[in-house]
Amino acid sequence: MLTDSDIATLWLTFKVASLATLIMLIVGTPLAWWLARTTSRWKSILNAVVALPLVLPPTVLGFYLLVLMGPNGPIGKLTSGLGWGTLPFTFSGLVIASVLYSMPFVVQPLQTSFAAIGRQPLEAAATLRASPLDTFFSVVIPLAKPGFMTGAILGFAHTVGEFGVVLMVGGNIPDRTRVVSIQIYNHVEALEYNEAHWLAAALLLFSFSVLLVLYSALKTQPVAHPLK
């Protein structure tokens, strides 16, 4: 059965993943919209930067985040100067690391959905004197709903399952930074295979359920396309 410590790590993981997903949607939506619409020469570079966590070993990203946010890093000096202390081995640092590592899973589905909308719906809204902001909320977001669903679900699920980055930046502090993937590692390291089985099975069931819900929901969603 799940122990009290396991339940605490599950709750902490849920909080980290929920907050990280919210931040990724807030930051990733305008970023994906710009990438889908721009013809700037910087588009390829920014696309590569966004997708970098997909091919970069998690420990590499975690190491550089640890250096940047540490007491001698530029981010660490800034947060210390503002009286916030340093971010490594804190809940806030854990969320920031999760956001950066899972961002491609939110930005890329949104970018694909935005690109699929085309220009005609936007031009039609403009002829009705809708402002760009009103057009985005009343036209773009409804048409890009599958992208938002995919990005939110995959971003949340990927954050739940992350190990390398959260271990490097968050460490293994009970009730503060110890998430479920690290707890499973702790059980295995202590040869507590029964406890590891329960927690791993819970994570496996969660991951399967997330993907099942995602594919079932997308099956019923119309694909965004330009107006004919």
C-alpha positions as CSV (number, residue, x, y, z in Angstrom):
1,M,0.0,0.0,0.0
2,L,1.0,3.6,-0.4
3,T,2.7,5.0,2.7
4,D,2.1,8.5,4.2
5,S,5.4,9.6,2.6
6,D,4.2,8.3,-0.8
7,I,1.0,10.2,-0.5
8,A,2.9,13.4,0.4
9,T,5.1,13.0,-2.7
10,L,2.0,12.5,-4.9
11,W,0.4,15.7,-3.5
12,L,3.6,17.7,-4.0
13,T,4.0,16.3,-7.5
14,F,0.4,17.3,-8.3
15,K,1.0,20.9,-7.0
16,V,4.3,21.2,-9.0
17,A,2.7,19.9,-12.2
18,S,-0.4,22.0,-11.9
19,L,1.4,25.2,-11.3
20,A,4.0,24.5,-14.0
21,T,1.3,23.7,-16.5
22,L,-0.5,27.0,-15.7
23,I,2.7,28.9,-16.2
24,M,3.5,27.1,-19.4
25,L,0.1,27.9,-20.9
26,I,0.4,31.6,-19.9
27,V,3.9,31.9,-21.3
28,G,3.7,29.4,-24.1
29,T,0.5,30.7,-25.7
30,P,1.9,34.1,-26.9
31,L,5.2,32.4,-27.8
32,A,3.4,29.7,-29.9
33,W,1.3,32.4,-31.5
34,W,4.3,34.4,-32.5
35,L,6.1,31.3,-33.9
36,A,3.1,30.3,-35.9
37,R,2.7,33.7,-37.5
38,T,6.1,35.3,-37.8
39,T,8.4,35.3,-40.8
40,S,11.3,36.6,-38.8
41,R,14.8,35.1,-39.3
42,W,14.8,34.4,-35.6
43,K,12.0,31.9,-35.8
44,S,14.2,28.9,-36.5
45,I,16.6,29.8,-33.7
46,L,13.7,30.2,-31.2
47,N,12.1,27.0,-32.4
48,A,15.4,25.2,-31.7
49,V,15.7,26.8,-28.3
50,V,12.1,25.7,-27.4
51,A,12.7,22.2,-28.6
52,L,16.1,21.8,-27.0
53,P,14.8,20.0,-23.9
54,L,13.5,17.2,-26.2
55,V,17.0,16.2,-27.2
56,L,19.1,17.5,-24.3
57,P,19.9,15.1,-21.4
58,P,17.8,16.3,-18.4
59,T,21.0,16.3,-16.2
60,V,22.6,18.8,-18.6
61,L,19.7,21.2,-18.4
62,G,19.5,20.6,-14.6
63,F,23.2,21.3,-14.2
64,Y,23.1,24.7,-16.0
65,L,19.9,25.7,-14.2
66,L,21.7,24.8,-10.9
67,V,24.6,27.0,-11.9
68,L,22.5,29.9,-13.1
69,M,20.2,29.9,-10.1
70,G,23.0,29.2,-7.5
71,P,24.6,31.8,-5.3
72,N,27.3,32.7,-7.9
73,G,25.0,32.6,-10.9
74,P,23.3,35.7,-12.4
75,I,19.8,34.5,-11.5
76,G,20.9,33.6,-8.0
77,K,22.6,36.9,-7.5
78,L,19.4,38.7,-8.7
79,T,17.1,36.7,-6.4
80,S,19.4,37.1,-3.5
81,G,19.6,40.8,-4.1
82,L,15.8,41.0,-4.1
83,G,15.8,39.2,-0.7
84,W,14.3,36.0,-2.1
85,G,17.3,33.8,-1.5
86,T,18.5,31.2,-4.1
87,L,16.1,29.0,-6.0
88,P,17.8,25.6,-6.0
89,F,16.4,23.0,-3.6
90,T,13.2,25.0,-3.2
91,F,9.6,24.5,-4.4
92,S,9.9,27.6,-6.6
93,G,13.1,26.4,-8.2
94,L,11.5,23.0,-8.8
95,V,8.6,24.7,-10.7
96,I,10.9,26.9,-12.8
97,A,12.9,23.8,-13.8
98,S,9.8,21.9,-14.6
99,V,8.5,24.7,-16.8
100,L,11.6,25.0,-18.8
101,Y,12.0,21.3,-19.3
102,S,8.3,20.6,-20.3
103,M,7.7,23.8,-22.3
104,P,8.1,22.0,-25.7
105,F,5.1,19.8,-24.9
106,V,2.9,22.9,-24.6
107,V,4.3,25.2,-27.2
108,Q,4.5,22.7,-30.1
109,P,0.9,21.5,-30.0
110,L,-0.3,25.1,-29.7
111,Q,2.0,26.3,-32.6
112,T,0.6,23.5,-34.8
113,S,-3.0,24.4,-34.0
114,F,-2.4,28.1,-34.5
115,A,-0.7,27.5,-37.9
116,A,-3.6,25.3,-39.0
117,I,-6.2,28.1,-38.5
118,G,-4.9,30.1,-41.4
119,R,-5.5,33.8,-42.2
120,Q,-9.1,33.8,-43.5
121,P,-10.8,33.5,-40.1
122,L,-8.7,36.4,-38.8
123,E,-9.4,38.5,-41.9
124,A,-13.1,37.8,-41.5
125,A,-13.0,38.9,-37.9
126,A,-11.1,42.1,-39.0
127,T,-13.8,43.0,-41.5
128,L,-16.3,42.9,-38.6
129,R,-14.0,45.4,-36.8
130,A,-12.9,43.0,-34.1
131,S,-9.8,44.1,-32.3
132,P,-6.7,41.7,-32.4
133,L,-7.3,40.8,-28.8
134,D,-11.0,40.1,-29.3
135,T,-10.2,38.1,-32.4
136,F,-7.7,36.0,-30.5
137,F,-10.1,35.2,-27.6
138,S,-13.3,34.8,-29.7
139,V,-11.8,33.2,-32.9
140,V,-8.3,31.7,-32.3
141,I,-8.8,30.1,-28.9
142,P,-12.0,28.2,-29.9
143,L,-10.4,27.0,-33.1
144,A,-7.2,26.0,-31.3
145,K,-8.9,24.1,-28.5
146,P,-7.4,20.7,-29.5
147,G,-3.9,22.3,-29.2
148,F,-4.7,23.7,-25.8
149,M,-6.0,20.4,-24.6
150,T,-3.0,18.5,-26.0
151,G,-0.5,21.0,-24.6
152,A,-2.0,21.1,-21.1
153,I,-2.3,17.4,-20.7
154,L,1.1,16.5,-22.1
155,G,2.8,19.3,-20.2
156,F,1.2,18.2,-17.0
157,A,1.9,14.5,-17.6
158,H,5.5,15.1,-18.6
159,T,6.1,17.2,-15.5
160,V,4.7,14.4,-13.3
161,G,7.2,11.9,-14.8
162,E,10.3,14.0,-14.8
163,F,13.3,12.8,-12.8
164,G,16.7,14.2,-13.9
165,V,16.0,17.9,-13.9
166,V,14.0,17.9,-10.7
167,L,16.7,15.8,-8.9
168,M,19.5,18.2,-10.0
169,V,17.6,21.4,-9.2
170,G,15.2,20.3,-6.4
171,G,17.2,17.6,-4.7
172,N,15.5,15.1,-2.4
173,I,14.0,17.1,0.5
174,P,10.9,15.5,2.1
175,D,7.8,17.6,1.9
176,R,9.6,20.3,-0.1
177,T,11.1,18.9,-3.3
178,R,10.8,15.1,-3.2
179,V,8.4,14.3,-6.0
180,V,7.0,10.9,-7.0
181,S,9.7,9.9,-9.5
182,I,12.4,10.5,-6.8
183,Q,10.4,8.6,-4.2
184,I,10.3,5.6,-6.5
185,Y,14.1,5.8,-6.8
186,N,14.4,6.0,-3.1
187,H,12.3,2.9,-2.6
188,V,14.4,0.9,-5.1
189,E,17.7,2.1,-3.7
190,A,16.5,0.9,-0.2
191,L,15.4,-2.4,-1.8
192,E,11.8,-1.6,-0.9
193,Y,10.4,-3.2,-4.0
194,N,6.9,-3.6,-2.7
195,E,6.5,0.1,-2.0
196,A,8.2,0.9,-5.4
197,H,5.7,-1.4,-7.1
198,W,2.7,0.5,-5.6
199,L,4.0,3.9,-6.5
200,A,5.2,2.9,-9.9
201,A,1.8,1.2,-10.7
202,A,0.0,4.4,-9.6
203,L,2.2,6.5,-12.0
204,L,1.7,3.9,-14.8
205,L,-2.1,4.0,-14.4
206,F,-2.0,7.8,-14.3
207,S,0.0,8.1,-17.5
208,F,-2.2,5.6,-19.3
209,S,-5.3,7.4,-18.2
210,V,-3.9,10.8,-19.3
211,L,-3.2,9.5,-22.8
212,L,-6.5,7.7,-23.0
213,V,-8.4,10.8,-22.1
214,L,-6.3,12.9,-24.5
215,Y,-6.9,10.6,-27.5
216,S,-10.5,10.2,-26.7
217,A,-11.1,13.9,-26.4
218,L,-9.2,14.7,-29.6
219,K,-11.2,12.1,-31.5
220,T,-14.4,14.2,-30.8
221,Q,-12.8,17.6,-31.6
222,P,-13.0,19.1,-35.0
223,V,-9.7,19.9,-36.7
224,A,-9.1,23.7,-37.1
225,H,-8.9,24.7,-40.7
226,P,-9.1,27.9,-42.8
227,L,-12.6,29.0,-43.8
228,K,-13.4,28.2,-47.4
